[in-house]
Every structure is written in C-alpha cells, then in structure tokens.
Amino acid sequence: MKKGILLVALSILFVVTTVAQQKTVFKDLDIFKLQYATDPQISPEGNQVVYRRTGFDIMKDKSAGNLWILNADGSSHRKLTSRESNESQPRWSPTGDRIAFVSTTNEGAEIYMYWTKTGQFARLSQLDRSPSSLSWSPDGKSLAFTMLVPQKPPVIAKLPAKPKGAKWAEKPRITDRLKHEADGRGYLEPGFTHLFVISAEGGATRQITEGNFNHRGNLSWSPNAKHIIFSTNRNEDWEYNFVNSEVYQVEVATGTIKALTERKGPDYAPVFSPDGSKIAFISFEDKVQTYQLRQLYIMNKDGSNKKAITTSLDRSVSNPQWDAKGAGLYFTYDDKGNTKIGYVTLGGKITKLADNLGGTSIGRPYGGGSYSLSNNGNIAYTHSRPDYPADIALLKPKEKTPKLLTRLNNHWLAYRELGVVEEVWYKSSVDGRDIQGWIVKPPKYNPTKKYPLLVENHGGPVSNYGDRFSAEIQLYAAAGYLVFYPNPRGSTSYGEEFANLLYNNYPGEDYNDVMDGVDHLIKKGLTDENELYVTGGSAGGIMTAWMIGKNNRFKAAVVAKPVMNWISKTLVADNYYGYANYRYPGQPWENMETYWKFSPISLVGNIQTPTMVMVGMNDLRTPPSEAKQLYHALKIRKIETVLVEIPGASHGIARRPSQLITKVAHTLAWFEKYRKKKSE
C-alpha cells in the first residue's frame, strides 16, 4: 500500500516537473501564434457577445480576422459564419434578431446580414468602395454607413493620344489637395466620404449627404429614425482649419443638414440619448497647444444648453455611450498608463467601473480597446494584462470584478515563461515631479544578478505606455535584458498640464525624466551602469537620438523611424500641415532657429554611441530621408553605424509579423555586438 502511494506521489511529481520543464521563453515565431479580440458587441438583451477574433497567417505574413460569438457566461464559443474572408464591424439589430457586418469579397468589402435564429447569412450590398461606421436605425429597417465617393483628379495639360499598342510612360499623378497622402495608405484616392442608407433587407443604397466635405466617424440615429447626427467640418475653409469640426444633423428623408455646434475646436463622437432629447459629444476649445483635454459635453437636441460634465476628471475621455435610461454616460479614459471604463451622471459625478481595457496593440504596450453596452447594463470589453493580449470580459451592473469570457492564447501561452512586468515610480531631478515607468524582468530572474538595461522610449510623444501585453518587450526580456519603458513628461494619462509640458519645448526635460529613471534603477542595484542600451521608434526614435546626443553613457543605440530635422520633416511628412503653432511657433521658414534648436541633428556632432538607424522604406510620417540624415552624419564622422531599411514597411514599421521579428532581431543583434565586445 505504501509502495503504491509512493509510486503515485512520484508520478505526480514527475508530471509537475515535466510541465514546469516544458515552459520556454517567448520566441520570435510565437508572434504568429498570437490571437486577440477587438470590437466586442453585446446583444441588446445582454446574453451574447459577438467580436472580431484576429490572428496571423504565417504563410501570408499578415493578420486576418473573423467574427466569433459566445454566450454571456462564456459557453457556446463559436465562429459566426462559415466565411473565411475578413469580417469586421458586427452590429446587433435593435431587437437582437440579426447581426449586420462587413466582409471582404473578390470585388471589395460589402455589407452582410446574419440571422441569429437560423444561422443563415447573406450579402446585402453591392458597393463601389468599402463601407465604414455601420449603424442600425432604431426601427431595424435601415442601416447607415459612410463611404468614399470618388472624384477625378485635376487635369493641367491635355496630352496627345499615344499610338495604338505604344508603351509610353505612365501619366503624371496630379493633386491640388492639402491632404493627399497618408502613412500606411499611400496616395489618397480623390473624393469625399458621404453618408448612405440601405434597407436592412438589402437592395440599392441612397446617398444622403452632398458637397465637397468629408463625413466620417460614428453615426447616431434619432429614436424616431428621422435624423442622423455625425461630425465633420463643412466650413468654407475646412481644409486649412483642419482641427475644427462640428456636430451636424441630417434629415434622412430629404438630406437637409443643420449644424448643432459652432465652437473653435473639434466637436465629435455625437450620440443621441435614448429618448432623443439630448445629445452627448466630445469637444475642447482649441487653445493651439500640443495637448488639449477632451471633455464630454451634453446639449439639447437642437444644440442649445451645452454643458461639460467631466470637468472634475483631469483626463481626456473617449467613446461615450448613454445608459438605457438616459441618466448618464459611459466612457473610456487613460489613467497612469492604464485604460479605464468610467460612468458620469448628467450632474457630473464620475465613477470608475473597470480597469485594463486594451490589448489590441500587441507590438508595444500602447493603449486601445473598446466596449459595448446591453440594455440591462452589462458591459462587454477587451481586457488585457501584461501576460496576455486582449480577451473578452463581461462586467455586470454593481459588480466590481469582471468575468473573463475568452482565453484565446492560454492553450499555448501558459507554456511560455514571460518576463514579469513591475511598476516603478521615481522623482524628476528637474522639478521633483513623480514619474511613472515599468520594468520587465527577464524570465528566470535572479535578484542577486545585475542585468543589462534596455530602455524603450514610447512614440507620440503625446501618448503613453502601460501595463499591457507587448510581444516586442517580451522578446527583449527573453534575450536577457532588464527592459525599462517610462512615461516621461508629455505622456498622456497624467493630466493636461503634465502632457502639455512639451508645448514649444520638445524634446525638453522629458530627456531628464528618462535618464532619472535609468539612474533610479542603477541606484536600486538592478542594472550595471556600464551595460546600458537604448531604443525607441517615432517620438521614441527622436528621444533615443536626443539621448545619445546629450550623453555617451549607452553602449549602443537603435534609432527607429526618427525625426532628425524638424525643418525638413515638417514639410515632407503626410501630416506636414499640422505642426506649426501646435508644436513650435510659426512655420519653419518663420522660425528656423527654434525648429533647429529642437532637432536631434543639431546634436549629432556629440554622438559617440554606436548607432543602428532603422526605417520603413514606405514611411510617410517620418520619411526615410530623416533616418538617412542621422546615418549619413554618423558615417561622415566615422561613428560606428548601420542603416536598416525595411522594404514595404510604413511608419507602422512592425505591422506585419515578419517585420516585427525583423525589427527586434536587428535591435538585439546590434546590442549583442557590443555586449560581446566587453566580454572579449
């Protein structure tokens, strides 16, 4: 008997030991295994959730997403349709008997309908371009959406006809628009986005807005289905007054449009209250500065009696949704690097309901995510922590703890030993402010050992990192680095004053905040001051270039997709028109001294750090010419450097899985080169 018990105990010990031994560190090809949830839409009754489930195709090297549905208790988790094409924008009908969605076809994206009782689905539309902002009418009879209506480009000269069969060069591409290209999309097809409606039973579409204006963003129907509110800029100087937008109302039957707001600044994301008497929207008075706090407003349906109701919250708000009774609104906001769901009464009382919204940006630990509401107050949302990307969570009224309905990666991610993410706070040497950051310890961390420190600077700079899943950060930790990613001044989620400290002062004391964090970790004995490495992309690339121009403490650096010269960048980027006065006073030709003062290229003569420069060859936001300025300057100065240009990559340099692997692999290889030099 005792012998049998001993054998059982040994067997259990063997199994436990074997499972523990099966755990390995996160690897580059694991990126292709990741899946994450987006756009959860809960049924009106609150008993089912449909969402987009996104994964990666290792053979095609791209993401693909299909719609899945499950019960509110997590049961009956299944694919919505048998289609294998990309599906998105699921939207429940008001009675919950149908789900409208968008799916790709051989001819382009179309609107489909799924019937919940039968499981049948069918295509409703035959569109010229892809639909967006899909929205049901309250009576369930119609769907509204937005779509591009193309226009012919301008013609400057009449060219002779080429002979039949002749192979002439392509005709020139001509534009006269202020915004004519966008990073990740390239050249923008000429035309304007308009509102359309289509019967929920299918058939022809009807355009209900006109004019040379772009009508984008979410659409909200009045309860009687006679009007739709939306946001756009229909002012005469709309193209140059690009920050401004207003809330408009269009009569569905006639197309008559009425402006409901008229302030200087953006008014957007309008939503009708359940009884149609009020409209909520997001806005701020444009003070022409780097960062401005977005407040939630309410007004009467005719545009009168406007009132901000989130003034007690020193955070920008997003995604407003009315509760079923019209007594208040739900919304999202970032607080100290973590995205929340909040609720505000019409009297302005704010309550935090949920944490950890996000997980839809798997490369680096940025914010994101979305939520939806049922009539009974159930909230379905994307939930993420540092050890997993977005899953679907459900929070019921008066409950404090959400229920995680999905575990999309648990079947394999449970067998990976991830780096542990820990929050750190320290004081700024500039003004004593509290600065927040995170460290990620390597797997199998040994507290008696000092690890090489890898600093990862976030982009924006008006953005934030947080305690969210990041494949890139985990790969750095798996390579044996203590990873530090801070939120220095200028980062969002700490209030308007903190984020706006970079106004006319960027890069500025945010550099000190990052270095103070490095010194804090050295003082705590977590790292060796002779084993410091630094990287970052976009604004993080700017900060990295600035740091190595200010000191020589880092053994190696990887500067990814940087701005090196604000004078040149400002006039060649896809958003070239948006920098003057919001970032620095005046246009570059009016204030070259200031633009140069804050350009990292002005410090290039100080750089001694071996530096890899990396950029996507199709980057329109921080074009390759910016990266080449740094590379060429370092080559002239005979500083150890290399230029890595990633074909097909835009500013989202790691958008495809193989590009993310390429970025991380080259970064680590560059750092390892200089770690090896020390040991030789």
C-alpha positions in Angstrom: 0.0 0.0 0.0 2.7 2.4 1.0 4.6 1.4 -2.1 1.6 2.3 -4.3 1.2 5.6 -2.6 4.9 6.3 -3.2 4.5 5.4 -6.9 1.5 7.8 -7.3 3.4 10.6 -5.5 6.4 10.1 -7.7 4.2 10.1 -10.8 2.6 13.3 -9.8 6.0 14.8 -9.1 7.2 13.7 -12.5 4.2 15.2 -14.2 4.5 18.6 -12.3 8.3 18.6 -13.1 7.7 17.8 -16.7 5.1 20.6 -17.1 7.4 23.0 -15.4 10.3 22.0 -17.7 8.1 22.4 -20.8 7.9 26.2 -20.2 10.2 28.1 -22.5 10.8 31.8 -23.1 8.7 33.8 -25.6 10.3 33.4 -29.0 10.1 35.4 -32.3 7.9 32.8 -34.2 5.5 32.9 -31.3 4.2 36.1 -32.7 2.4 34.2 -35.4 0.6 32.2 -32.7 -0.9 35.3 -31.0 -4.6 36.0 -31.3 -6.5 38.9 -29.9 -10.1 40.2 -29.6 -11.4 43.5 -30.9 -14.8 45.3 -31.2 -16.9 43.3 -28.8 -20.6 43.9 -29.4 -23.0 42.7 -26.7 -26.6 41.8 -27.7 -29.4 44.1 -26.6 -30.6 41.5 -24.0 -27.0 41.1 -22.8 -26.9 37.4 -23.3 -24.5 37.1 -26.2 -21.3 38.8 -27.4 -20.0 38.9 -31.0 -16.5 40.1 -31.6 -13.7 40.1 -34.1 -11.0 37.5 -33.5 -7.7 38.3 -35.1 -4.7 36.1 -35.7 -1.7 35.9 -38.0 -1.2 33.8 -41.1 2.5 32.6 -41.1 2.4 31.7 -44.8 0.9 35.1 -46.0 2.6 37.1 -43.2 -0.5 39.2 -42.4 -3.3 39.4 -39.9 -6.8 38.1 -40.6 -10.0 38.5 -38.6 -13.3 36.6 -38.4 -16.4 37.2 -36.3 -17.0 34.8 -33.3 -19.9 34.7 -30.9 -20.4 33.3 -27.4 -22.9 33.4 -24.6 -22.5 35.9 -21.7 -21.4 33.0 -19.4 -18.6 32.1 -21.8 -20.3 29.0 -23.2 -21.1 28.1 -26.9 -18.0 29.9 -28.2 -18.1 29.5 -32.0 -17.4 31.1 -35.3 -20.3 33.2 -36.5 -20.3 32.3 -40.2 -18.6 29.7 -42.5 -16.9 32.5 -44.4 -13.1 32.5 -44.4 -12.8 36.1 -45.6 -12.0 39.1 -43.3 -15.0 40.1 -41.3 -15.5 43.2 -39.2 -17.9 45.8 -37.8 -20.5 43.5 -36.2 -23.6 45.4 -35.2 -26.7 43.9 -33.5 -30.2 44.9 -34.7 -32.3 46.7 -32.1 -34.2 43.6 -31.3 -31.2 41.3 -31.4 -32.6 39.0 -34.2 -29.9 40.0 -36.7 -26.2 41.0 -36.9 -25.1 43.3 -39.7 -21.4 43.1 -40.5 -18.8 44.0 -43.2 -16.8 41.3 -45.0 -14.3 41.3 -47.9 -15.2 39.7 -51.3 -13.3 39.3 -54.5 -14.8 42.7 -55.6 -14.2 44.5 -52.3 -15.9 44.9 -48.9 -19.7 44.5 -48.7 -22.4 44.6 -46.0 -23.7 41.2 -44.9 -26.6 40.1 -42.6 -26.6 37.2 -40.2 -30.0 35.9 -38.8 -29.5 34.7 -35.2 -32.3 32.1 -35.2 -31.4 30.3 -38.3 -27.6 31.0 -38.6 -28.1 31.9 -42.2 -26.3 34.9 -43.7 -26.4 36.8 -47.0 -24.8 39.7 -48.7 -27.0 42.9 -48.7 -25.0 45.3 -50.8 -23.1 45.8 -54.0 -20.8 48.8 -53.2 -18.2 50.8 -55.2 -16.0 51.3 -52.1 -15.6 49.9 -48.6 -18.3 50.9 -46.0 -17.5 52.2 -42.6 -19.3 53.3 -39.4 -22.1 50.8 -39.8 -25.2 51.8 -37.7 -28.7 50.4 -37.4 -31.8 52.6 -37.4 -33.9 52.2 -34.2 -36.8 50.6 -36.1 -34.5 48.0 -37.5 -35.5 48.8 -41.1 -32.3 50.5 -42.3 -28.6 50.7 -42.0 -26.5 53.8 -42.3 -22.8 53.9 -43.2 -20.1 56.1 -44.7 -18.3 55.5 -48.0 -15.9 57.3 -50.3 -17.4 58.9 -53.4 -14.5 59.2 -55.8 -13.7 62.3 -58.0 -11.5 62.7 -61.0 -8.1 64.2 -60.3 -7.3 67.6 -61.7 -6.0 67.9 -65.3 -3.4 70.5 -66.0 -2.5 69.8 -69.6 -4.1 67.9 -72.5 -1.7 65.2 -73.7 -1.7 63.7 -77.2 -3.1 60.2 -77.6 -0.5 57.6 -77.9 -0.4 55.3 -80.9 -2.2 52.0 -80.6 0.0 49.5 -78.9 2.6 52.0 -77.9 4.2 51.6 -74.5 4.5 55.2 -73.1 5.5 56.1 -69.6 2.6 56.4 -67.1 0.7 59.7 -67.0 1.7 62.1 -64.1 -0.2 61.9 -60.8 -1.6 65.4 -60.1 -3.1 66.7 -56.9 -4.2 70.1 -55.6 -5.3 68.9 -52.1 -3.8 69.8 -48.8 -4.0 66.2 -47.6 -3.2 63.9 -50.5 -1.4 61.0 -48.8 -1.5 59.1 -45.6 1.1 56.8 -43.9 0.1 53.2 -44.3 -2.3 54.0 -47.2 -0.1 56.0 -49.6 -1.7 58.2 -52.2 -5.3 59.0 -51.2 -7.9 58.5 -53.9 -9.5 61.8 -54.8 -13.1 62.1 -53.5 -15.2 62.8 -50.4 -16.7 60.5 -47.8 -20.5 60.7 -47.5 -23.4 59.1 -45.6 -25.5 56.4 -47.2 -28.5 54.3 -46.1 -29.5 50.9 -47.3 -32.6 48.8 -46.4 -31.9 46.0 -43.9 -33.4 43.7 -46.4 -30.8 44.6 -49.0 -31.0 46.5 -52.3 -29.8 49.8 -53.6 -28.1 52.4 -51.5 -29.1 56.0 -51.2 -26.6 58.9 -50.6 -28.0 61.4 -48.1 -25.1 64.0 -47.8 -23.7 66.1 -50.6 -20.9 68.6 -51.1 -17.1 68.6 -51.1 -16.7 67.7 -47.5 -15.7 64.5 -45.7 -18.4 63.0 -43.4 -16.7 60.4 -41.2 -16.8 59.0 -37.7 -19.6 57.4 -35.8 -23.3 57.8 -36.8 -26.1 58.1 -34.3 -29.8 57.8 -35.2 -32.6 59.7 -33.5 -35.1 57.4 -31.8 -37.7 58.1 -34.4 -35.2 57.2 -37.2 -35.8 60.6 -38.9 -32.4 62.1 -38.3 -28.7 61.0 -38.0 -26.1 63.0 -36.2 -22.4 63.0 -37.2 -19.3 65.1 -37.0 -17.5 66.8 -39.8 -16.1 70.2 -40.9 -18.4 71.8 -43.5 -16.9 75.3 -43.0 -15.7 77.2 -46.0 -12.0 76.9 -45.0 -12.4 73.3 -43.8 -9.2 72.1 -45.5 -6.9 74.5 -43.7 -9.0 74.8 -40.5 -8.3 71.1 -40.0 -8.6 70.9 -36.2 -12.1 72.2 -36.2 -15.3 70.1 -36.6 -18.9 70.4 -35.7 -21.8 68.2 -34.9 -24.4 68.1 -37.7 -27.8 66.7 -38.1 -29.1 65.4 -41.4 -32.7 64.6 -42.2 -32.7 61.1 -43.6 -35.7 61.7 -46.0 -34.5 65.0 -47.5 -30.8 65.3 -46.8 -31.3 68.6 -45.1 -28.3 69.3 -42.9 -28.2 71.5 -39.8 -25.2 72.5 -37.7 -25.7 72.0 -34.0 -22.3 73.3 -32.7 -20.1 76.2 -33.8 -17.1 76.5 -31.4 -13.5 76.7 -32.3 -12.1 73.2 -32.0 -13.3 69.7 -32.6 -16.8 68.6 -31.7 -17.2 64.9 -32.5 -18.5 61.4 -31.4 -22.1 62.6 -31.0 -24.7 60.2 -29.6 -28.4 60.7 -29.1 -29.9 60.0 -25.7 -32.4 57.1 -25.6 -35.4 59.5 -25.7 -33.8 61.7 -28.3 -34.0 64.9 -26.1 -30.2 65.3 -25.6 -27.0 64.7 -27.5 -23.7 63.9 -25.9 -20.4 64.7 -27.7 -16.7 65.2 -27.1 -15.0 68.5 -27.5 -12.4 71.0 -26.5 -11.9 74.7 -27.1 -8.8 74.8 -29.4 -6.1 76.8 -27.5 -3.5 75.9 -30.1 -1.1 73.9 -28.0 0.5 70.5 -28.0 -2.1 68.7 -25.8 -5.6 69.6 -25.0 -8.0 67.8 -22.7 -11.1 66.2 -24.4 -14.2 66.7 -22.3 -17.6 65.1 -22.5 -20.5 67.5 -23.2 -24.2 67.3 -23.4 -26.7 69.6 -25.2 -30.3 69.7 -26.1 -31.2 68.0 -29.4 -31.5 71.5 -31.1 -27.9 72.3 -30.0 -28.9 74.6 -27.1 -27.7 74.5 -23.5 -24.2 73.0 -24.0 -22.5 71.8 -20.8 -19.3 69.9 -20.0 -19.9 67.1 -17.5 -16.5 65.6 -17.0 -14.6 68.7 -15.8 -13.8 67.1 -12.5 -11.7 64.5 -14.3 -8.3 65.7 -15.4 -8.1 63.1 -18.2 -9.2 63.0 -21.8 -12.4 61.0 -22.4 -13.4 58.9 -25.4 -16.1 56.5 -26.7 -19.3 57.9 -25.0 -22.4 55.7 -24.7 -25.7 56.5 -23.0 -27.1 54.2 -20.4 -30.5 52.8 -21.2 -32.4 55.3 -19.0 -30.6 58.4 -20.3 -29.4 59.2 -16.7 -25.7 59.3 -17.6 -23.0 58.1 -19.9 -20.2 55.5 -20.0 -16.8 56.5 -21.5 -13.2 55.4 -21.6 -10.1 57.2 -20.4 -6.4 56.6 -19.6 -5.1 57.0 -16.1 -1.4 56.4 -15.3 -0.8 54.1 -18.2 -4.0 52.0 -17.8 -7.2 52.4 -19.8 -10.4 52.5 -17.8 -14.2 52.5 -18.3 -16.0 55.2 -16.4 -19.5 56.4 -15.9 -20.7 60.0 -15.4 -24.1 61.2 -14.3 -25.6 64.3 -16.0 -24.7 66.1 -12.9 -21.1 65.3 -13.3 -20.5 62.6 -10.7 -17.8 60.2 -12.1 -17.3 56.6 -11.1 -14.6 54.2 -12.4 -16.1 50.9 -13.4 -13.4 48.8 -14.9 -9.6 48.7 -15.5 -7.3 47.1 -18.1 -9.2 48.0 -21.2 -6.9 47.4 -24.2 -4.6 44.7 -25.6 -5.3 45.4 -29.2 -1.8 46.7 -29.9 0.4 43.6 -29.5 3.7 45.1 -30.7 4.3 47.7 -27.9 2.4 48.4 -24.7 0.1 51.2 -26.0 -3.5 51.8 -25.1 -6.5 50.8 -27.1 -9.5 48.5 -26.9 -13.3 49.1 -27.0 -16.5 48.2 -25.2 -20.3 47.9 -25.7 -23.4 48.0 -23.5 -26.6 46.0 -23.3 -30.0 47.3 -22.3 -29.6 45.8 -18.8 -26.2 47.5 -18.3 -23.9 44.5 -19.0 -20.5 45.7 -20.4 -18.5 43.6 -22.8 -15.0 44.9 -23.4 -11.5 43.9 -24.5 -9.4 43.1 -21.4 -5.6 42.7 -21.3 -2.8 42.3 -18.8 1.0 42.1 -19.4 0.8 38.3 -19.8 -1.9 38.1 -22.5 -3.3 40.2 -25.4 -7.0 41.2 -25.5 -9.6 38.8 -24.4 -13.4 39.4 -24.0 -14.5 40.3 -20.5 -18.0 40.9 -19.1 -18.9 43.2 -16.3 -22.4 43.2 -14.8 -24.0 46.2 -13.1 -23.0 46.6 -9.4 -20.2 44.0 -9.8 -16.6 45.1 -9.3 -14.8 42.1 -10.8 -15.3 41.3 -14.5 -15.6 37.7 -15.8 -13.1 36.8 -18.5 -15.1 35.0 -21.2 -12.3 34.0 -23.5 -8.7 32.7 -23.2 -7.6 33.0 -26.8 -3.9 32.3 -26.1 -4.0 30.3 -22.9 -3.6 26.9 -24.5 0.0 27.7 -25.6 1.0 30.9 -23.8 0.6 29.1 -20.5 3.7 27.2 -21.6 5.8 30.3 -22.0 7.7 31.9 -19.1 7.2 35.6 -19.7 9.1 38.5 -18.2 7.4 39.9 -15.1 6.2 43.5 -15.5 6.6 45.8 -12.5 5.6 49.4 -12.0 8.2 51.9 -10.8 7.9 55.4 -9.6 10.7 57.9 -9.2 11.3 61.7 -8.8 12.3 64.0 -11.6 15.5 65.8 -11.0 14.1 68.8 -12.8 11.1 69.7 -10.6 10.5 66.8 -8.3 7.5 65.5 -10.2 6.6 61.9 -9.8 7.4 59.9 -12.9 6.0 56.5 -13.7 7.5 53.7 -15.7 7.7 49.9 -15.9 10.4 47.4 -15.8 10.2 43.9 -17.3 12.5 41.3 -15.7 14.0 38.6 -17.8 12.5 35.1 -17.4 14.1 33.1 -14.5 15.1 36.4 -13.0 17.9 36.2 -10.4 17.6 39.1 -7.9 21.3 38.8 -7.0 22.4 39.5 -10.5 22.7 42.8 -12.3 21.2 42.7 -15.8 22.0 44.9 -18.9 19.3 47.6 -19.2 17.4 48.2 -22.4 15.5 51.5 -22.4 12.5 51.5 -24.8 11.1 55.1 -25.4 7.5 55.4 -26.5 6.2 57.3 -29.5 3.8 60.1 -29.7 5.2 61.9 -27.7 1.6 62.6 -26.6 0.8 59.0 -25.8 1.5 56.5 -23.1 2.9 53.0 -22.4 1.3 50.9 -19.7 0.9 47.6 -18.0 -0.3 45.9 -21.2 0.9 42.9 -23.3 3.8 43.6 -25.6 5.4 41.0 -27.8 8.3 43.3 -28.6 9.1 44.0 -24.9 8.8 40.3 -24.0 11.3 39.4 -26.8 13.8 41.9 -25.3 13.3 40.4 -21.8 13.7 36.9 -23.2 17.0 37.9 -24.6 18.3 38.6 -21.1 17.7 42.3 -20.7 16.0 44.2 -17.9 13.6 46.4 -20.0 12.6 49.8 -18.8 9.8 51.8 -20.5 8.9 55.1 -18.9 6.2 57.7 -19.3 8.1 61.0 -19.1 6.5 64.4 -19.1 4.5 64.9 -22.2 2.9 61.5 -21.8 -0.9 61.3 -21.6 -2.9 59.8 -18.7 -1.4 62.2 -16.1 -3.5 65.3 -16.8 -3.4 68.2 -19.2 -0.7 70.2 -17.5 1.7 67.2 -17.5 1.1 66.3 -21.1 1.4 69.9 -22.2 4.8 70.5 -20.7 6.3 69.8 -24.1 4.5 72.7 -25.8 7.2 74.7 -27.6 9.7 72.6 -25.6 10.2 69.2 -27.3 12.5 67.4 -26.8 13.0 69.0 -23.4 13.0 67.9 -19.8 11.4 64.6 -20.9 15.0 63.7 -21.6 15.9 64.3 -17.9 12.9 62.2 -16.8 14.1 59.2 -18.8 17.6 59.5 -17.5 16.4 59.9 -14.0 14.6 56.6 -14.4 17.9 55.0 -15.6 19.7 56.3 -12.6 16.9 55.2 -10.3 17.3 51.6 -11.5 21.1 51.8 -11.2 20.8 53.1 -7.6 18.5 50.2 -6.8 21.1 47.8 -7.9 19.0 46.3 -10.7 21.4 47.1 -13.5 25.0 47.8 -14.3 25.8 51.4 -15.4 28.3 50.1 -17.9 25.6 47.9 -19.6 23.1 50.5 -20.8 21.3 50.3 -24.2 18.6 52.4 -25.7 16.0 52.3 -28.5 12.7 53.7 -29.5 10.6 54.4 -32.6 9.0 57.6 -33.9 8.9 60.1 -31.0 10.8 57.3 -29.2 13.4 57.5 -32.0 13.6 61.2 -31.5 14.2 60.7 -27.8 16.8 58.0 -28.5 18.7 60.2 -30.9 18.5 63.1 -28.4 19.7 61.0 -25.5 22.9 59.8 -27.3 23.5 63.4 -28.4 23.3 64.6 -24.8 25.4 61.8 -23.2 27.7 58.9 -24.0 26.5 56.6 -21.3 24.9 54.0 -23.6 27.0 51.2 -25.1 24.8 51.1 -28.2 21.5 52.6 -29.6 18.9 51.7 -32.2 17.1 54.8 -33.5 14.0 53.7 -35.3 11.9 55.9 -37.7 13.1 59.2 -36.1 12.6 62.9 -36.8 16.1 64.3 -37.0 15.4 67.7 -38.6 12.1 69.4 -37.8 12.6 71.8 -40.7 12.8 69.1 -43.3 10.3 66.7 -41.6 7.6 69.3 -41.2 7.4 69.9 -44.9 7.7 66.3 -46.3 5.6 64.2 -43.9 2.0 63.2 -44.7 0.8 65.4 -41.8 3.0 68.3 -42.8 0.3 70.9 -42.3 -0.4 70.1 -38.6 2.8 71.1 -36.8 3.1 74.9 -36.9 2.0 76.7 -33.7 0.8 73.4 -32.2 4.3 72.2 -31.8 6.5 75.2 -32.4 5.6 78.9 -33.1 5.1 79.6 -36.8 6.2 77.7 -39.9 9.8 76.5 -40.3 10.7 79.4 -42.6 9.3 81.8 -40.0 11.2 80.3 -37.0 14.1 78.3 -38.2 16.1 78.9 -35.1 13.5 77.2 -32.8 12.9 74.3 -35.3 16.7 73.7 -35.4 17.1 74.0 -31.7 14.8 71.0 -31.0 16.1 68.9 -33.9 18.3 66.0 -32.8 20.5 66.5 -35.8 21.8 69.6 -34.1 23.4 67.3 -31.5 24.9 64.9 -34.0 28.4 66.3 -33.5 28.3 65.0 -29.9 27.4 61.4 -30.7 29.9 58.7 -29.8 27.5 55.8 -29.3 27.4 53.0 -31.9 24.1 53.6 -33.6 21.8 51.5 -35.8 19.3 53.6 -37.8 16.1 51.8 -38.8 13.2 53.0 -41.0 10.4 51.6 -43.2 11.0 52.4 -46.8 7.4 53.4 -47.3 7.2 55.6 -44.2 5.3 58.8 -44.9 5.1 60.1 -41.3 8.9 60.2 -40.6 10.2 59.7 -44.1 13.4 57.7 -44.8 15.2 61.0 -45.6 15.1 61.8 -41.8 16.8 58.5 -40.9 19.4 59.0 -43.6 20.3 62.3 -42.2 21.4 60.6 -39.0 23.1 57.7 -40.8 25.0 59.9 -43.2 26.1 62.3 -40.5 27.5 59.4 -38.4 29.2 57.9 -41.4 30.9 61.2 -42.2 32.0 61.4 -38.5 33.3 57.7 -38.7 31.0 56.7 -35.8 30.0 53.0 -35.9 26.7 52.9 -37.6 24.5 50.9 -39.9 21.3 51.7 -41.8 18.5 49.1 -41.8 15.7 49.9 -44.3 12.7 47.6 -44.2 11.0 47.1 -47.6 7.3 47.6 -47.8 7.1 49.0 -44.2 5.3 52.2 -43.5 5.5 54.2 -40.2 3.9 51.1 -38.6 7.3 49.5 -39.1 6.3 46.3 -37.5 2.7 45.9 -38.8 3.4 42.6 -40.4 4.6 39.8 -38.1 7.8 39.2 -40.1 8.6 43.0 -39.9 8.2 42.9 -36.1 10.5 39.9 -36.0 13.0 41.8 -38.2 12.9 44.9 -36.1 13.5 43.0 -32.8 16.1 40.7 -34.3 18.2 43.5 -35.7 17.9 45.6 -32.5 19.1 42.7 -30.3 21.9 41.7 -32.8 23.2 45.3 -32.6 23.2 45.4 -28.9 24.7 41.9 -28.6 27.6 43.0 -30.8 28.6 45.5 -28.2 27.9 43.2 -25.2 30.3 40.7 -26.8 33.0 43.4 -27.2 33.0 43.9 -23.5 33.5 40.2 -22.7 36.3 39.8 -25.3 
